[in-house]
Amino acid sequence: MKPAISLQTAPKPDSWLAFPHGEYLKSEIESKLASSLSHIFGYHLLKLGTLSAELDTSHCSIKHQVNVAQNALAGVIADIDELPFSEHSVDACIMSHTLEYLSDPHHALREAHRTLIPGGYIIITGFNPISLCGLARILPFSKQKLPWSGRFFTPARVKDWLNLLGFEVIKDERLIYASLARGSRLSRFNGWQNFCKHYLKPIGSVYFIVARKRVAPLTPIKPKWHARPQFNPAIKGAGLRESINSRNPAD
């Protein structure tokens, strides 16, 4: 598998407003979150990263929600690839557009997996390189601007990471069929977006993935009182002779 580690540091967004059409992008993700979080229950929810912390998750049934980021919204100031939480202590995690701007995104997923309880959920959103937004990255001026300064990973690659870590992907959807270029009017493309939602679903500019941590099956312990196996010679053709001491004295 191709490594995801990068020594280059891309500029990180400090809010949704750093993206072109950031408010629209945020509202679309929040509406999709509403339907998914309604089926997730537990005690503790982690919102990893600055953008995740800004998402409105008040409709979630999990009331104790902790923002892990590096800004004023953070409840816990920490790096999301080194989480200061115990193993198997969190019921759900949200990582919204964070993998693109990390030097080692796979390590951040491992940290989220470590903190999640068996059966816990992780929700990931990111920019899809196989989309109109992804195609805009080939323009020479775009790589120095957000969001194209980050590394776009295909949804298939993110799902491969999740499967290797022991997650089961239960939802994989696409949002927003537009390039998200600054200055473009998204309302002009309503007809195009409706067409893509029905016939070109894989090329949505944003992917929305929900996965669940698999529960490790219990290993049965064999009882110690099981019958002793019969002795079978390893040499072909060898047989057993009855010992003299075990014969009947009357013989």
Salt bridges, closest charged atoms under 4 A:
GLU30 OE2 - LYS26 NZ 2.78
GLU82 OE2 - HIS107 NE2 3.18
GLU87 OE2 - HIS88 NE2 3.44
GLU111 OE2 - ARG114 NE 3.14
ASP172 OD2 - LYS159 NZ 2.81
ASP172 OD1 - ARG174 NH1 2.50
GLU173 OE1 - LYS32 NZ 2.68
